[in-house]
Amino acid sequence: MFQKSRVDPESQTEKIEKNRKVLEYLVMRLTFINPIHLPAMTESYLRKDFHFAMYLAYAYGKVLKKFFQLSLLSLIMLLILVITANLIFEVVPSMEIQMYCVFSCIFVVLIILILL
């Protein structure tokens, strides 16, 4: 009646990675905002030595690191885009065709990078 369920190891690692990121965020928040020595049920308040600007800079840095994280494939694609644009400017005589080709290459590369 009941079938044995197989656990996919990839889905387990994805869940573990997701939980690790959530716990990392919670620990970071606790370290910066909430005093560690207080019990969990008391009212939360900012410590006297809490530097909110430092906390925001740290959080903002983590967001920027994730946003600008480039893979090897994206760097190779950007290199190919630059080489293609240089070749187009040397070979094609018309400026309108040059601009059309360059912008279409940029558009294609951006779409591919977004889909990755």
LOPA-346333 format. One record per residue: x, y, z of N, C-alpha, C in turn; residue in three letters. Coordinates in steps of 0.1 Angstrom, whole numbers, padded with zeros to 4 digits, always signed. Atoms other than C-alpha are relative to their C-alpha. Example, Ala and Ser with C-alpha at 12.3 -4.5 7.8 and 13.67 -1.06 7.14 Angstrom:
REM residues 2
+0009-0012+0000+0123-0045+0078+0009+0012+0000ALA -0009-0011+0000+0137-0011+0071-0008+0011+0008SER 
REM end
This chain:
REM residues 116
+0008-0012+0000+0000+0000+0000+0009+0013+0000MET -0009-0012+0000+0027+0025+0009+0013-0004-0007PHE -0013+0002+0007+0057+0028-0013+0011+0006+0007GLN -0011-0006-0007+0091+0034+0000+0004+0012-0008LYS -0004-0012+0007+0101+0069-0008+0015+0001+0000SER -0014-0002+0001+0135+0076-0021+0004+0014+0002ARG -0004-0013-0002+0153+0106-0010+0011+0004-0009VAL -0009-0004+0009+0171+0125-0036+0012+0007+0007ASP -0011-0006-0008+0206+0134-0023+0002+0015-0004PRO -0002-0014+0004+0207+0166-0044-0010+0009+0007GLU +0010-0009-0007+0174+0179-0029+0004+0001+0015SER -0004-0001-0014+0187+0171+0005+0012+0010+0002GLN -0011-0010-0001+0219+0191-0001-0005+0014-0002THR +0006-0014+0002+0198+0220-0014-0007+0004+0012GLU +0007-0004-0012+0177+0219+0017+0010+0004+0011LYS -0011-0003-0011+0208+0218+0040+0006+0013-0003ILE -0006-0013+0003+0223+0247+0021-0009+0011+0003GLU +0010-0010-0002+0191+0267+0023-0001+0002+0015LYS +0001-0001-0015+0189+0260+0061+0013+0006+0005ASN -0013-0006-0004+0226+0269+0065+0000+0015-0002ARG +0001-0015+0003+0220+0303+0049-0009+0007+0009LYS +0009-0006-0010+0190+0310+0071+0006+0001+0013VAL -0006-0001-0013+0209+0301+0102+0012+0010+0001LEU -0011-0009+0001+0239+0321+0091-0006+0015+0001GLU +0006-0014-0001+0216+0352+0087-0005+0002+0014TYR +0005-0002-0014+0200+0346+0121+0011+0002+0010LEU -0011-0002-0009+0233+0343+0138+0006+0014-0002VAL -0005-0014+0003+0246+0375+0121-0009+0010+0006MET +0009-0009-0006+0215+0393+0132+0001+0000+0015ARG -0001+0001-0014+0217+0381+0167+0013+0006+0005LEU -0013-0005-0004+0254+0390+0169+0000+0016+0000THR +0000-0015+0002+0248+0426+0157-0011+0007+0008PHE +0011-0007-0005+0214+0435+0171-0003-0004+0015ILE +0004+0004-0013+0204+0414+0201+0011-0004+0009ASN -0010+0004-0009+0224+0410+0232+0000-0015+0002PRO -0001+0014+0000+0236+0374+0235-0003-0005+0015ILE +0002+0004-0013+0234+0373+0273-0014+0000+0006HIS +0014+0000-0004+0197+0379+0275-0008-0013-0003LEU +0009+0011+0003+0171+0351+0277-0008+0003-0012PRO +0007-0001+0013+0151+0345+0245-0013+0007+0002ALA +0013-0005-0002+0118+0356+0261-0001+0015+0004MET +0000-0014-0004+0129+0391+0272-0002+0009-0012THR +0002-0010+0010+0123+0423+0253+0014+0002-0007GLU -0012-0002+0008+0149+0428+0225+0003+0015+0000SER -0004-0014+0001+0169+0461+0225+0014+0000-0005TYR -0014-0001+0006+0200+0474+0209+0010+0002+0011LEU -0010-0002-0010+0232+0472+0228+0006+0014+0000ARG -0006-0014-0001+0250+0504+0239+0012+0001-0010LYS -0011-0001+0009+0280+0495+0218-0003-0004-0014ASP +0005+0004+0013+0259+0486+0187+0002+0012-0010PHE -0002-0010+0011+0270+0504+0155-0009-0004-0012HIS +0009+0004+0011+0241+0503+0131+0006+0002-0014PHE -0006-0002+0014+0261+0517+0102+0009-0011-0003ALA -0008+0011+0002+0286+0489+0107-0008-0013-0004MET +0009+0012+0004+0258+0463+0106-0005+0002-0014TYR +0005-0001+0013+0243+0478+0075+0011-0001-0011LEU -0011+0001+0009+0277+0480+0058+0003-0015-0002ALA -0003+0014+0001+0283+0443+0066-0011-0007-0008TYR +0011+0006+0008+0248+0433+0053+0000+0004-0014ALA -0001-0005+0014+0252+0454+0022+0011-0006-0007TYR -0012+0007+0006+0286+0439+0015-0004-0014-0004GLY +0004+0014+0004+0271+0404+0016-0009+0000-0012LYS +0009+0000+0011+0243+0414-0008+0008+0003-0013VAL -0008-0003+0012+0268+0430-0032+0009-0011-0004LEU -0008+0011+0003+0290+0400-0030-0008-0011-0008LYS +0009+0009+0007+0261+0378-0041-0004+0005-0014LYS +0005-0006+0013+0250+0402-0068+0011+0000-0010PHE -0011-0001+0009+0284+0406-0084+0008-0012-0001PHE -0007+0013+0001+0295+0370-0081+0000-0005-0014GLN -0001+0004+0014+0308+0360-0115+0006-0014-0001LEU -0005+0014+0002+0313+0325-0127+0010+0001-0012SER -0010+0001+0011+0340+0314-0152-0008+0001-0013LEU +0008-0001+0013+0313+0310-0179-0004+0014-0003LEU +0004-0014+0003+0301+0346-0175+0012+0008-0004SER -0012-0007+0004+0336+0359-0177+0005-0003-0014LEU -0003+0004+0014+0343+0339-0208-0009+0006-0010ILE +0010-0006+0009+0311+0352-0224+0002+0015-0001MET -0003-0014+0001+0320+0388-0216+0013+0002-0008LEU -0012-0001+0008+0355+0382-0231-0004-0002-0015LEU +0005+0003+0014+0338+0368-0263-0007+0012-0005ILE +0008-0012+0004+0315+0399-0264+0010+0011-0003LEU -0010-0011+0003+0345+0423-0262+0008-0003-0013VAL -0007+0003+0012+0364+0404-0289-0009+0001-0013ILE +0009-0001+0012+0333+0402-0312-0003+0015-0003THR +0002-0015+0002+0327+0440-0307+0012+0006-0007ALA -0012-0006+0007+0363+0448-0317+0000-0005-0015ASN +0000+0005+0014+0360+0426-0348-0010+0007-0008LEU +0011-0007+0008+0327+0442-0358+0005+0014-0004ILE -0004-0014+0003+0342+0477-0355+0012+0000-0011PHE -0011+0000+0010+0372+0467-0377-0005-0005-0014GLU +0004+0006+0013+0354+0447-0404-0012+0007-0006VAL +0012-0006+0005+0320+0464-0408+0002+0015-0003VAL -0003-0014+0003+0322+0498-0426-0011+0010+0005PRO +0011-0009-0004+0288+0512-0417-0002+0001+0015SER +0001-0003-0015+0284+0528-0382-0013-0006+0005MET +0013+0005-0005+0247+0519-0380+0000-0015+0002GLU -0001+0015-0001+0254+0482-0387+0009-0004+0012ILE -0009+0002-0011+0282+0483-0362-0007+0001+0013GLN +0007-0001-0013+0260+0496-0334-0011-0010+0001MET +0010+0010-0001+0232+0472-0343+0006-0013+0004TYR -0007+0013-0003+0256+0442-0341+0005+0000+0014CYS -0005-0001-0014+0272+0454-0308-0012-0001+0010VAL +0011+0000-0009+0239+0461-0291-0008-0014+0000PHE +0006+0013+0000+0224+0428-0303+0009-0011+0007SER -0009+0009-0007+0255+0409-0290-0001+0003+0015CYS +0001-0003-0015+0252+0427-0256-0013-0005+0005ILE +0013+0005-0004+0215+0418-0255+0000-0015+0002PHE +0000+0014-0001+0221+0382-0262+0008-0005+0012VAL -0008+0004-0011+0249+0379-0237-0007+0003+0014VAL +0007-0003-0012+0229+0396-0210-0012-0010+0003LEU +0011+0010-0002+0199+0373-0216+0006-0014+0004ILE -0006+0013-0004+0222+0342-0214+0005+0001+0014ILE -0005-0001-0013+0238+0355-0182-0011+0000+0010LEU +0011+0000-0009+0204+0361-0166-0006-0014+0001ILE +0006+0014+0000+0192+0326-0176+0009-0010+0008LEU -0009+0009-0007+0223+0310-0160-0003+0002+0015LEU 
REM end
